């Protein structure tokens, strides 16, 4: 099934509830890369080191990983609408508080609360959009994927535009936009039926007992370390103004969106999911090596180019995570995310530490090694992944995009 079979008309003719949720989803995904262009400005403004400021990602994704065990438990009990509003409320409060921070410790703590809100919102948004959409799930899924790509691309751009005046403004801007999203969902979205079966806190852990899902999660763990080394550490290496850094990561986000939604499904159809994933991981490893050892221009080009490989990887990993086991998709997605987001928390912490212990090149060597390890896991565990991966339609890569999350 082609990602665009839904047709433009089906995407555009949606109820206000769908547009309200999709709009809030754009802002939610913007929050991931929002701080990228302003990391050096935050470090200067709060008299903090690169390692301390990188903890903004660590606290955010550590809480996100742990929240994966909670989101299904919450939404299956209070319903999708209330879960969305709860998540948005957390983001509004903690993003606003982040802008008032006087120390990097406060900012890291507020960013953790933001991560909890974002996890609650994003893990529920797609199910709500599909449930409220007109014209079938295909159009709703494509709309959600488009929101994801737009958010990932525009987050760094918004961070640059507002952050050029003050590093505090992007946080206030996010709080303001999410408050609008909260009001729109309150007005336009009606409560949907609760799931027939309530999800327990341990269901995602039990799902990881499946060898295929565990293999996909472990491989994605290594890959995510590479991904977030690029996202969280590269801004310090580029050492550019917020505008220039925002432009670089905007181009990165555009490639990520295009390759995730348009290119990856076609490559999977032609070559097979595992070949595409293995090849893309190896190419990503080569890319980050050049990023680490090349000159400034090469670093810029390789940062942007990494968005293409990341977009492909995100799509294929999501497909594997959601189709390789017989667990319900929300449960499989939660278990998979629980594992892989720990790497997203680890990379921003360890990359600056490794630079302190060695030099600026070695964090990228480590990132290249972890990308190759992800490919090795796919190759070694091919038997556990091949049958299910090759049998799946590309649509599975979008039917629960919480597994992408950045992706």
N, C-alpha and C positions, 0 to 999 in steps of 0.2 A: 504493500500500500504506500503510495507516495504521500509525503507529508502534506502536500498541498491539494490533495483530492477534495478537501472540504470546499474549496472555492472561495473567492473573495466575498461573494455575496453572503454566504453563510456566516463568514466572520463578522461582517459589518452589521447584519441584522440580528442584534442581540438585545436582550432586555437591559434596562438600566442597572439592575443588580449585577449583571455580568461585567458591564463596563466599570462599575464602581470597584468591584473586586480586582479586576485586571489592572486598573489604574493604581490601586494600592499595591499590587504585586510589583509593578514597575519600580515604585519607590522602595519597596522592601529589598529588591535585588540591587538597587542603586547603593544601598547601605553597605554592601560588601566591599566595593571598590572605592567608596566615597573618600576614604582617608588616604588613599594611595598618593595623590599629588601633594598632599599637605603634611606628610610624615616628617620631612625635614623642617617644615615651619613649626609643627607641634614641638619637635625636639628643641628648636631654638626658643620658642615661646615659653616652654616650661623648664628650660635648662636641663634637658634630659638627654641620655645617650640614645643611639640608634636601637640598641637592645631593649632599653626601657620602653621606647615608643612602639616597637614591634609587638610588645605585649598587648597592644590594642587588638591585634588579630588573635593572639593566643587566648586571651580571656573570652573573646567573642565566640570562637569556635570550640573551646573547651566546654563552655556552657551549652552551645548548640549540640555537641555530641551527646552530652548527658541528657539533654532535653528530648532527644530522639526516643528515649524510653518512656517519656511522659506524655508526649503530644497525642498519641493514639489513645492512651488511657483517658486523657482529659476530653478530647473531642467526642469519643464514643459515649461519654456520660452527660456532657452539657450541650452537645450539638455543635455543628459547624459555625453557625453565625456567632454564637457566644465565644467560641474559641478564637475566631478571627478578631473580634472586638477586644478580647482580653490581650491577645498578642499585640494589636495596634496600640492599646493603652500603655503597655510596657514600653514599646518603642518611643511613643510620644514623651513619656516621662523621662526615660533614661537618656534618650538622645538630647533632650532639652537640658538635663542635668550635666551631660558631658560638655556642653558648651560653656558651662559655668565653672569648670574645673580649675583649681589653682595649683594642683600638683598632678604629676603623671599617674600617681597611685589612684587618685580619685577618678581620673579619666579612664583608666583600665577597669576599675570597678564598675563604673557606669556603663562601659562598653559591654561588660558581662551581662548586665540586666537587659541591655539592648539585644544581645544575642538570644536570650530566652524569649523575648517578645517576638523576634523575627522567626525563631524556630516554630513557635506556636502558630504564627500567621502562615508562613510559607508551607508548612506541612499540611495545612488544611485548605489552602486557597484553591488548588486545582480541583479537588473533590467538590467544592462549593460551585466553582465555575461550571463544571460538567453538569452538576445537578440542576443549575439554574438556566443553562444555555438553551437556545432554540436552534433547531437544525441539526441536532445530533452531536455526539461527543467529538467528532473529528474537528469541526470548526472551533469548538471550545478549547480543545487541546492545542490547536495551532495558535489561537489567540493567547493562550497562556505562555506558550513557547516564545511568541513574539514579545510578550511583556518581559519575559526572562532576559532575552537577548537585548532588548532596549534598555532595561535596567542596568545590566552589566556594562553596556557601552557608555551609558550616560552618567553613571555614578562618578567615575573619575572626572568627567567634564564638569559636572555640577560642583564637585569638590574643588576643582581648579578655579572656576568662576567666582565662587563665594569665598574660597580660601585665599585668594589673592589679596583681599582686603583684610581678612583676619582668619586664623585657623578655626576660630570659634563659630563662624557663620555657617559652615556646612552642617554642623550639628543642629543649630537652631533651624536651618532651612529644612532639614529632614523631619524634625519634630513638627514643624508647621504643615508640611505636605502630608505627613501621616495623620495629623489631626483632621485635615480635610477628608482623607480616606476614611477615617473613623466615622465622621458625620455622614458621608455618602452611604457607607454600608449600613449604618443605623437606619437611614431613611429608606433606602431602596431594596435592601436584602431581607427577605422573610426567612424565618427559621425553616430548615429542611429536616426531613425525618432522620432520627438517630439510627445508627447502625443496628442491625438485628442482634449482633453479638458484641458485647463489651470487650475491649482489648485490655489485657492485663499488662502490668509493668514488665513481666518476664517474657512475654510472647516474642519480642524482637530477639532476645538472647537465644530462646529455643530455636528460632528460625535459623540461626547461624550454625546449628547442628547439621544442616544440610551441606555436604561437601562442596557442591557447586557454588552456593551462595557464599560460603566462607572463603572459597578461593577468589571469587570476584571481589570480596571485601578486602582481603589481604593485598591483592594486586592493586586495588584502588587506594589503599593506605599508602603504599610506596609512591604511587603516582601523585597523590595529593601533596606529599612532601615536596615533590618537584614543583607542582603547580603553585604552591603558596610560598616557596622560595622566590619564584619569579614575582608574585604579586606583592609580597611584603618586604623583600630585601632589595629588589632591583631599584626602587625609587632612590635609595641612598647611594647606590652605585652611579646612577645617571646624574644625580646631583643637579637637577634642573629647576627652573622656576615653576611655581604651581601651574601656570598656563601651559608651558612646554611639556611638563610631565603629564598634565591632564590630556593634552593632545595625543601624546604617545599611547596612553592607556585607553583613550577613546578609540583609536585605530585598532588597538589590541582587542577591545571589546567588540568592535564591528566584525573583525575576522572570526572571533569566537562565535558570535551569533550566526554568521553566514555559514560557517563550516558545521556548526551543530545542527542547524535546521535544514540547510539545503544540500550540503556536500556529503556529510556522513551517511545519510540513508542511501544515497546513490552508490557510494563506495562499498557499503555493506552488501548491497544487492549484487554488485559485480564481482567482488573479491571474497566476500564472507566476513563475518564480524571479527573473528579472532585474528585473521591475517591483517585486517585493517588496524585493529587495536595494537597488535605487536609491532607493526611497521611504524605506526604513529608514535608509539612510546620510544622507539629507537631514534626516530628523527627528532623528537623532543629532547632526548638526551644530547644529541649532537648540537642542537640549537643552543641549549643552555651552556654547553662547553664554549662555543664561540662567543656567547654573550659574556661569559666570565673572562675570557682571555683576549677578546678582540678590542679594538679601539672604541672610542665613544660612539662613533657612527655605527659600527658593527653592533654595539650593545643596544642601540635604539632599534635598529632593523630587526635584530633577533628577539627583542622584547615584543615587538609588534607581531612578528611571525609566529611566536609561540602561541598566540591566540588561536591560530588555525589548528595546530595540533591539539591544544586543550579542548577546542570545540568538538573535534572528532572523538577524542577520548571520552569526554563527558557523555556524549550520546551513546556510545557503545557500552560503556560501563553501566549506564542506567538500564539499557536493554538487558544486559546480563543479570543485573541485580534483581530486576523485576520479573524475569522470565525463567531463570534457571532452577528455581525451587517451586514447590507446590504451595508455599505459604501465601496467604492473601497479600496482595501487592503493598498495601500500607504497612503491614507487618514486616515483609521482606525489606522494603525501603528503609524502615526504621532501624532494623538490625544492620543493614549495610552502611547506613549513614553513621550509626553509632561507632563503627570501627574506623571508617575513613576520615571522619572529622577530627579524630585525635591527631592525625598527621597534619591537618590544617592548623591545629593549635601548636604542634611541635615545631614546624618549620620556621615560623616567625621568631621563635625563641632561640632555636639553635643556630640559625644562619648567622646572626650577628656575633654570637658566642664563638662560633668556628672562625669567623674573621679575626676576632680578638686573639684567639689562640694561634692562628696561622697567618694567613693573609687574605686579601679580598677575593682571590681566585678560588680558594678551596671550597667555600659554600656552594659554588656552582658545580664543582667536581662531585661533591656529595649529592647534589640534586640530579646530576646526570646518572650517577650510580643507582639512585633510587628509582629513576625512570626505567633503567635497564632491568632492575630487580622486578619491577612490575611486569615487564615483558616476559621475564623468565618464569614467573609464577603462571602467567597465561600459557606459556609453552609447556611447562611441566604438568600442569593440571588440565591440559587440553581435553583429555577424555571426559573429565567431569563437566566441561563447558561446551564442547563441540556440538553435540546432538541438539541440545536445547537452543544454543546460540544460532546455529544455522537454520533451525526450523522456525525461528521467530520472524515476524514481520517487523519492519522498522518502526511501525507505529508504537511498539512497546517502549521505544526510547522516549516517548513523550507522554505516556499515559500516567506517569507519576513523577513529574519533573522535580519534586522535592529531592530526589536522588541526585539531580544535577546541582541544584541550589546555586551554583556558580556556573552551574553549568546550566 
